[in-house]
């Protein structure tokens, strides 16, 4: 991930690194220094490199030749060697970076960066060359045009309404779209909280919804909050529908609360690209030790055991599959550009996730206890 991007001798000096300990330093997008993970230590890391700068000087031609052209001058090229040293010390959890840049033993700049700075930065990305005639390039262009057309939102929403009305009823279709919009609005709200520009909400027939942004996230905390805010907003909607059912005794609100809880619960399954997959991946990949991985495995097995204890066979099975997927990818965590969660962030995210899952399951179980066939259907799906 990008740790630092400052100016040095008129060019960009970029420092990249990971929790594994390796660092790479780029000047004008050229690799000038590298520190391997094996050679890194807990103390400050020092990058040194030399630059050959060409300097143009002027010398009076009077000392070279004695002619009538006394004012003539000749250019003399001088090659100057410049020593550049970047010293930095990184603490990952919580993130803190202190750096000092020296040129020819003179301190040019120094400073400090924290998590907020990483959240707000725009990482420098080397553009990838894409074949103009490739299908992937055409598909990417088509998707960009699709996202830029506001009228497409209305067309997709209409198509979704028609599709769900054909499968169910117009009332259920409207209710389902309302659930999707509330869920996706939670993602949009979280993106705006981090200052990210959003493209809005797109409803995809038979696939749900999608909240889009042109900006990349830079930290695992951003990934967790943006991912979990969708199911959290969905939980609030189910609770509001539950209260409406208590006051009106209208079974429509009960059904909406239960099915909305089921929809958001499936989004919290630890399977990528679902929200739960992003959340648990961010938590587990932020644990930079085997102990962290063991804790994740134990927590996953406990979740599977609890699911089967309460007869939620489908939920337990998908939880097991998703957890195995995350464990298998754990070794690749250092290749990510995302700043990891600190200890507080890991615990807070895990508690938030567990409470949200428990609350959604509680809503489903509560309405299933009424004995109505329709209200019991979400729980039967979980037990299938």
Number of C-alpha atoms within 10 A of each C-alpha: 19 22 23 20 18 13 14 17 13 8 11 15 20 22 22 16 23 22 21 14 17 16 21 18 24 16 20 14 13 11 13 16 16 17 16 12 14 9 9 15 10 9 10 13 17 17 19 14 13 13 13 10 11 11 10 10 10 10 12 13 16 15 8 10 10 9 10 8 10 12 9 11 13 11 11 10 10 11 10 11 12 15 15 20 19 21 15 20 17 23 13 18 18 15 16 15 16 15 18 16 21 17 16 12 11 11 13 14 14 13 10 14 15 16 20 12 14 20 19 14 15 14 17 10 7 7 6 6 6 9 10 9 8 10 10 12 13 13 11 12 12 12 11 11 12 13 18 12 10 13 10 15 18 13 14 16 18 14 16 23 24 17 16 19 16 11 11 11 14 15 12 17 19 16 19 20 18 15 25 22 21 19 30 27 21 21 27 25 18 20 24 13 12 15 12 17 13 16 15 16 21 22 24 17 16 10 8 17 21 19 19 17 17 9 12 14 23 24 21 26 24 20 20 27 23 25 25 26 21 26 30 23 21 29 25 16 20 28 19 14 21 23 15 17 18 13 9 11 12 12 17 17 19 26 26 22 29 30 23 27 28 24 19 26 23 19 22 26 25 25 24 17 10 14 27 26 22 23 27 26 26 26 25 24 26 27 23 17 10 10 10 15 20 14 13 21 18 12 14 21 16 13 17 21 16 15 19 16 11 10 16 20 20 17 21 25 14 16 23 20 14 20 23 16 16 23 16 9 11 18 11 9 20 20 12 16 18 24 27 29 27 19 14 11 19 23 13 13 21 18 12 15 19 12 12 20 22 11 17 27 19 14 22 27 17 16 22 21 11 11 9 12 10 15 24 20 18 22 22 17 13 18 16 10
